[in-house]
Amino acid sequence: MGWPPRDVSQGFGMVDSMGSQVTTLRLTAKCSPSQHRRVDQILGWSAEMYNALLESWKGSYAWWREHNPGVDAKYPPELNMSRYDLFKMFTRVRGEDDRWAGLDTRVGRGVICRFDRTRRAFYDRCQTGRKAGFPRFKSRRRWRSIEIPNAAPSMVREPGEGGRWWCLRVKGVPSVRFADRGGRLRTALEDSRLVELRIVRTPLRVELHAVFRLPPVPEPVGEPANPVGMDKGLTTRLAFCDGSYEEAREPDLAAIKRRQRALSRAKKRSRTRANKRQALARAWRRETERARNADYRLAHDHDGIGVEDLNVAGLLRSRRNSKKMSEQRWSTLDTILEHKAAKAGIRYVRVNAAYTTTDCSQCGHRQPMPLEVRVYDCGRCGMVLCRDVNAARNICARAFPKVRGRAGREETSPGVARTTISAKETDHPHGVRRRQTLQNSTP
């Protein structure tokens, strides 16, 4: 089973191994004070169970190391209990523990599934040579979701005649209410298969996440008729091949800074500090949701999207402009656009970003382009264009090379040598060479 991302907004998803798309709807839930207390209670039990599984896993490794001293070998993963063996063990635990006996079996199985995913991810990191990062124990305060895998549609009750509120019906779990704005949930229940339900506590509210597996989306046939290329930048967040722009993000962090200062002045381990920590978490959550919703509203009337494949993690490791880069949310935007393209059945292509700025989108001429030069003035054909729009056109041409009318040349590999001119010839106080130099340049 393909497991969807943990935190989503308007409807986030992925394509699993079966070719179908997994998407999540996030709905705001209404809880009474007693229901809030019950949710906190179940979250505490889940964290306790997860820690017990983690402790058992560590204990089995310690036992194996004790009985195999001096053996230069890795711990055999086959000694671990499988997910289904843990399910059987949980069945026996439910017979002895009244707390879990009063809950639906799938609530405890959700904790086991989460532990199994954590364990698999740890082994994957070890095999690929990445930093292992052994899983940590979870405190009650850091466990925020109740997962119900293999959920049935009958768990979600529709409102009655003339009613507004939907209701969640699961044994032992609070019957939270929520509204289906826009009819997204009703449409998903009719057209898709319900995979999982989650009750998630965020700093702002309690939410119900409904995970659906959508029918397979047919692959787009033929070349797109109206594709678009996007170039990422700091002066403008996105530049499109048609000459339009999206302004760079400048998040308003005044409220966050004010609450951070208040938290730093609070006495440690006091109730006031805990309240101010929650206020700071709510401020950060509001800013994150504001930025995410703006990214989801970024829609385009195109049947093909080409973006540059940047190593954003590597760029953020540099000291220069790393804060400005992180504010633009390039990786999150790529993930959202890819999801929207897959859901709409249009092509989404990531291309190599090498030489997209230095190559002329009209004739293919390559010339040096320092960062302070914001206008591309071609030394061969005389084309004068914003450097970001020129890069966006090159991205579109590389993503969709067979589409006519997107560029005036045939796309070649980034490593192919081209006619170039020296950096001295392009120097000009305003970033544009004189037209006389263009006319006298050698093609």
Secondary structure as UniProt FT lines:
FT   STRAND          12..15
FT   TURN            17..18
FT   STRAND          21..30
FT   HELIX           33..67
FT   TURN            69..70
FT   HELIX           77..79
FT   HELIX           83..96
FT   HELIX           98..101
FT   HELIX           105..127
FT   TURN            128..129
FT   HELIX           140..142
FT   STRAND          145..149
FT   HELIX           153..155
FT   STRAND          156..157
FT   TURN            161..162
FT   STRAND          165..168
FT   TURN            171..172
FT   STRAND          177..179
FT   HELIX           181..183
FT   HELIX           184..191
FT   STRAND          193..201
FT   STRAND          206..213
FT   STRAND          227..232
FT   STRAND          236..240
FT   TURN            241..242
FT   STRAND          245..247
FT   HELIX           254..265
FT   TURN            268..269
FT   HELIX           271..296
FT   STRAND          304..309
FT   HELIX           312..316
FT   HELIX           322..328
FT   HELIX           330..344
FT   STRAND          347..352
FT   TURN            354..358
FT   TURN            361..363
FT   TURN            371..372
FT   STRAND          375..377
FT   TURN            379..381
FT   STRAND          384..386
FT   HELIX           387..399
FT   TURN            401..402
FT   TURN            404..405
FT   TURN            414..415
FT   HELIX           423..426
FT   TURN            429..430
FT   HELIX           435..440
//
